[in-house]
Amino acid sequence: MQQMLQAGASARDRLRLAAANKWNVPVEQVKAENSMLIHEASGRKATYGEVAEAAAQIKLDKEPDLK
């Protein structure tokens, strides 16, 4: 179960980073909720599928901590 939680957290961070790169905004400003990536300041939104290919190419410096 721990491995699945870690995989989900890693995927979420990669998706957020891919959206941040696409929109040229800090990753800290991108939220992931309800299968959407949201940058509230600009009103931009994207589905996970829209950035999945870019997210798959991202290598994180370290795996995220589980919440």
Backbone as JSON, one array per atom type, in Angstrom:
{
  "sequence": "MQQMLQAGASARDRLRLAAANKWNVPVEQVKAENSMLIHEASGRKATYGEVAEAAAQIKLDKEPDLK",
  "N": [[0.82, -1.19, 0.0], [1.96, 1.24, 0.76], [3.76, 1.7, -1.33], [2.05, 2.27, -3.45], [0.85, 4.63, -2.6], [3.1, 6.25, -2.59], [3.75, 6.24, -5.32], [1.53, 7.58, -6.35], [1.82, 10.12, -5.15], [4.23, 10.9, -6.3], [3.53, 11.0, -9.02], [1.61, 13.05, -8.94], [3.24, 15.27, -8.21], [4.91, 15.41, -10.44], [3.06, 15.98, -12.46], [2.13, 18.49, -11.58], [4.51, 19.96, -11.81], [4.97, 19.77, -14.57], [2.78, 21.23, -15.56], [3.36, 23.73, -14.42], [5.75, 24.33, -15.77], [4.76, 24.51, -18.4], [3.09, 26.73, -18.2], [4.84, 28.6, -17.3], [5.16, 29.36, -14.57], [5.69, 29.43, -10.97], [6.0, 26.23, -9.44], [4.87, 25.95, -6.96], [2.6, 27.43, -7.08], [0.75, 25.97, -8.44], [-2.03, 23.97, -8.21], [-3.27, 20.69, -7.6], [-6.22, 19.15, -8.05], [-9.25, 17.3, -8.01], [-8.73, 15.9, -10.44], [-7.66, 17.9, -12.01], [-5.34, 20.47, -12.92], [-4.49, 23.52, -11.56], [-3.96, 26.97, -11.85], [-4.5, 29.48, -9.98], [-4.02, 32.3, -9.94], [-3.83, 33.1, -12.62], [-5.98, 31.91, -13.71], [-5.73, 29.68, -15.26], [-6.25, 26.31, -16.33], [-5.81, 22.77, -16.54], [-6.23, 19.42, -17.66], [-5.13, 16.32, -16.22], [-4.39, 14.62, -18.27], [-3.68, 16.36, -20.32], [-1.14, 17.22, -19.71], [0.27, 14.96, -19.26], [2.13, 13.58, -20.93], [4.37, 15.3, -20.94], [4.85, 15.31, -18.2], [5.68, 12.7, -17.78], [8.26, 12.74, -18.66], [9.69, 14.02, -16.75], [12.12, 14.03, -14.22], [12.25, 13.75, -10.87], [14.09, 15.44, -8.31], [14.04, 14.42, -5.75], [11.95, 11.99, -4.22], [8.59, 12.81, -3.33], [7.44, 13.61, 0.01], [5.1, 11.67, 1.84], [1.78, 12.59, 2.62]],
  "CA": [[0.0, 0.0, 0.0], [2.88, 2.38, 0.84], [4.32, 1.93, -2.67], [1.01, 2.89, -4.29], [0.74, 6.01, -2.14], [4.3, 6.96, -3.07], [3.61, 6.4, -6.77], [0.54, 8.63, -6.56], [2.42, 11.4, -4.76], [5.24, 11.21, -7.31], [2.81, 11.39, -10.24], [1.01, 14.36, -8.68], [4.28, 16.29, -8.27], [5.36, 15.52, -11.84], [2.0, 16.68, -13.19], [2.17, 19.9, -11.18], [5.71, 20.56, -12.4], [4.75, 19.89, -16.02], [1.88, 22.37, -15.76], [4.11, 24.95, -14.09], [6.66, 24.58, -16.89], [3.96, 24.91, -19.55], [2.54, 28.06, -17.95], [5.93, 29.47, -16.85], [4.83, 29.85, -13.22], [6.29, 28.58, -9.93], [5.24, 25.01, -9.17], [4.13, 26.14, -5.7], [1.33, 28.09, -7.38], [-0.11, 25.05, -9.18], [-2.74, 23.02, -7.36], [-3.83, 19.49, -8.23], [-7.44, 18.73, -7.37], [-10.34, 16.8, -8.87], [-8.16, 15.54, -11.74], [-7.32, 19.12, -12.74], [-4.22, 21.29, -12.46], [-5.07, 24.85, -11.52], [-3.17, 28.13, -11.46], [-5.57, 30.43, -9.65], [-3.68, 33.68, -10.26], [-4.08, 33.38, -14.03], [-7.21, 31.23, -14.12], [-5.43, 28.56, -16.16], [-6.57, 24.96, -15.87], [-5.47, 21.7, -17.48], [-6.47, 18.08, -17.15], [-3.91, 15.53, -16.08], [-4.07, 14.09, -19.59], [-3.09, 17.39, -21.17], [0.29, 17.39, -19.4], [0.8, 13.64, -18.89], [3.33, 13.25, -21.71], [5.47, 16.11, -20.41], [5.11, 14.85, -16.83], [6.39, 11.41, -17.84], [9.67, 13.0, -18.97], [10.3, 14.73, -15.62], [12.78, 13.26, -13.16], [12.28, 14.54, -9.64], [15.35, 15.38, -7.55], [13.76, 13.48, -4.67], [10.54, 11.62, -4.16], [7.88, 13.63, -2.35], [7.0, 13.03, 1.27], [3.69, 11.34, 1.88], [1.03, 13.43, 3.56]],
  "C": [[0.88, 1.27, 0.0], [3.44, 2.73, -0.54], [3.31, 2.62, -3.57], [0.81, 4.35, -3.89], [1.91, 6.84, -2.64], [4.22, 7.21, -4.57], [2.62, 7.52, -7.09], [1.09, 10.01, -6.25], [3.45, 11.84, -5.79], [4.58, 11.68, -8.6], [2.21, 12.78, -10.08], [2.06, 15.47, -8.8], [4.79, 16.48, -9.69], [4.33, 16.26, -12.68], [1.98, 18.17, -12.86], [3.36, 20.62, -11.81], [5.56, 20.74, -13.91], [3.83, 21.06, -16.34], [2.59, 23.68, -15.49], [5.07, 25.32, -15.22], [5.91, 25.1, -18.11], [3.48, 26.35, -19.41], [3.61, 29.06, -17.51], [5.59, 30.17, -15.53], [5.53, 28.96, -12.2], [5.39, 27.38, -9.61], [4.41, 25.14, -7.89], [2.78, 26.79, -5.92], [0.35, 27.19, -8.14], [-0.71, 24.04, -8.21], [-3.23, 21.85, -8.2], [-5.05, 19.09, -7.42], [-8.5, 18.33, -8.38], [-9.89, 16.53, -10.3], [-7.86, 16.74, -12.62], [-6.1, 19.77, -12.1], [-4.68, 22.74, -12.62], [-4.03, 25.88, -11.09], [-4.16, 29.27, -11.24], [-5.27, 31.86, -10.07], [-4.0, 34.06, -11.7], [-5.39, 32.78, -14.52], [-6.98, 30.05, -15.04], [-5.78, 27.24, -15.5], [-6.17, 23.98, -16.96], [-5.85, 20.37, -16.84], [-5.13, 17.37, -17.01], [-3.45, 15.03, -17.45], [-3.38, 15.09, -20.49], [-1.59, 17.59, -20.9], [0.98, 16.06, -19.09], [2.09, 13.29, -19.64], [4.55, 14.02, -21.2], [5.85, 15.65, -19.0], [5.92, 13.56, -16.81], [7.88, 11.6, -18.1], [10.42, 13.65, -17.8], [10.9, 13.75, -14.62], [12.87, 14.17, -11.95], [13.63, 14.37, -8.95], [15.22, 14.43, -6.37], [12.28, 13.19, -4.68], [9.84, 12.44, -3.08], [7.55, 12.86, -1.07], [5.51, 12.72, 1.19], [3.01, 12.22, 2.91], [0.26, 12.57, 4.51]]
}
